[in-house]
Amino acid sequence: MPEIIWGENKTAAQLVAIAKRMKDHGSLVLVSRVSEDKAKILSGEFPNGIYYPVARLFIEKNRVENLVKTQGKILVLAAGTSDLPVAEEAFLTAEVLGNSVEKIYDVGVAGLHRLLREVARLREASVLIVVAGMEGALPSVVAGLVGRPIIAVPTSVGYGTGLGGFSALLTMLNGCAPGVTVVNIDNGVGAAVAAHLINRHV
């Protein structure tokens, strides 16, 4: 597993210095939670890097071929459009780690018919990352449809009583479907790494 650099609360100069040390050791450069201003500076230092503004990720695939290639498939689900920053963070992180990754978005419980149309694809995946805000019910629904490992990601999307994602977090932790693992609020990177570690042993 390569180290992943947390971009918030670090200056652009600190990010550049850390990323250069990692690149010197042959690691890919993956920086999460990067603002556009910091991304411009990183792009100047790493011209082969790509900034993904929705996911707020900066990635330079230095020697990515050395990563362990996995056999299974990770599927990323997002309940709604507002969950896309976290879902894309998970999708791109899992992909750059060497996984085959697919995504299905806008399949939340408010539009359950859209999820049910995709059941065959859900069952083809080795592990699923399920991203949802509001009440956070989607992971339990998915777990009731498929017998696969599920990484649930609560997002900070919702009205006042959503409490910045705590309502979704508590729903996921209290879900009745066994075998669902829950990561922290908005933690797409953590979900991707967990899914990667499961997928490499499929």
SVG drawing of the C-alpha trace seen along z (x, -y; Angstrom):
<svg xmlns="http://www.w3.org/2000/svg" viewBox="-39 -29 53 44">
<polyline fill="none" stroke="black" stroke-width="0.4" points="0.0,0.0 1.4,-3.4 1.1,-6.2 -1.7,-8.6 -1.1,-12.3 -3.8,-14.2 -4.0,-17.6 -6.1,-19.6 -4.3,-21.5 -1.0,-21.3 0.5,-24.1 1.3,-23.7 5.0,-23.8 4.6,-20.9 2.6,-18.9 5.2,-19.4 8.0,-18.4 6.3,-15.2 5.2,-14.2 8.8,-14.7 10.2,-12.4 7.6,-9.7 8.3,-10.0 12.0,-9.7 11.2,-6.3 9.2,-5.2 5.8,-5.6 2.8,-6.9 1.7,-10.4 -1.8,-10.5 -2.9,-13.6 -6.5,-13.8 -8.6,-16.8 -6.7,-19.2 -8.0,-22.7 -7.8,-24.2 -5.1,-26.6 -2.9,-23.8 -3.6,-21.7 -2.2,-24.4 1.1,-24.4 1.3,-20.6 0.6,-20.5 3.6,-22.9 5.9,-20.6 4.4,-17.3 3.4,-18.0 2.3,-14.4 -0.1,-14.6 -3.9,-15.0 -6.2,-17.0 -9.7,-15.7 -11.7,-18.6 -14.9,-16.8 -13.0,-14.2 -10.4,-16.8 -7.6,-14.3 -4.2,-15.0 -2.7,-11.8 0.6,-11.1 0.8,-7.5 4.5,-7.1 5.5,-3.4 1.9,-2.4 2.7,0.8 4.4,2.1 1.1,2.2 -0.5,5.5 -3.1,6.1 -6.4,7.5 -8.7,10.1 -12.1,9.1 -14.2,6.0 -15.1,3.1 -18.4,1.4 -19.0,-2.1 -22.6,-3.2 -23.8,-6.7 -27.2,-7.5 -27.4,-10.9 -25.6,-13.6 -24.7,-15.4 -22.7,-12.4 -20.5,-12.4 -17.4,-14.1 -17.0,-11.2 -18.0,-8.6 -15.5,-9.9 -12.8,-10.0 -13.5,-6.3 -13.7,-5.4 -10.5,-7.1 -8.5,-5.9 -9.6,-2.3 -8.8,-2.5 -5.3,-3.9 -4.5,-1.2 -4.8,1.3 -8.4,2.5 -11.1,3.0 -13.7,0.4 -17.2,-0.4 -19.7,-3.0 -23.4,-3.4 -24.7,-6.7 -28.1,-8.2 -29.5,-4.9 -30.6,-6.1 -33.7,-4.7 -35.8,-7.7 -35.5,-6.1 -35.3,-2.5 -36.5,-1.4 -33.1,-2.6 -31.2,-0.4 -33.4,2.7 -32.6,2.4 -28.9,2.9 -29.1,6.0 -27.3,8.2 -24.4,5.8 -24.4,5.6 -24.0,9.4 -21.1,9.4 -18.9,7.3 -16.4,8.7 -16.9,5.9 -19.2,2.8 -18.6,-0.7 -22.0,-2.3 -22.0,-6.1 -25.1,-7.8 -26.1,-10.9 -29.4,-12.0 -30.8,-9.0 -28.0,-6.7 -30.3,-3.7 -28.8,-2.6 -26.1,-0.2 -28.7,1.9 -30.8,2.1 -27.9,3.2 -26.8,5.8 -30.2,7.3 -29.8,7.8 -26.3,9.2 -24.0,11.5 -20.9,9.5 -18.7,7.4 -20.0,3.9 -18.1,0.8 -20.6,-1.9 -19.6,-5.5 -21.9,-8.1 -21.7,-11.6 -22.3,-15.0 -25.2,-15.6 -28.5,-16.4 -30.8,-18.9 -30.3,-20.1 -31.0,-16.9 -28.6,-15.1 -26.0,-16.7 -23.3,-16.8 -23.4,-13.1 -23.9,-11.8 -27.5,-10.6 -26.3,-8.6 -23.4,-7.3 -25.6,-6.1 -28.1,-4.5 -25.3,-2.6 -23.8,-1.4 -27.3,-0.3 -28.3,1.4 -29.9,4.8 -28.0,6.3 -24.9,8.2 -21.5,7.9 -21.6,4.2 -18.4,2.3 -18.8,-1.4 -16.0,-4.0 -16.0,-7.6 -18.1,-10.4 -17.0,-11.5 -14.1,-9.0 -13.9,-7.9 -10.2,-7.1 -10.6,-4.9 -13.4,-3.0 -11.4,-2.5 -8.4,-1.2 -10.5,1.3 -12.2,2.5 -8.8,2.8 -7.5,5.0 -10.6,7.2 -10.5,7.4 -6.8,8.4 -7.6,11.6 -10.6,12.6"/>
</svg>
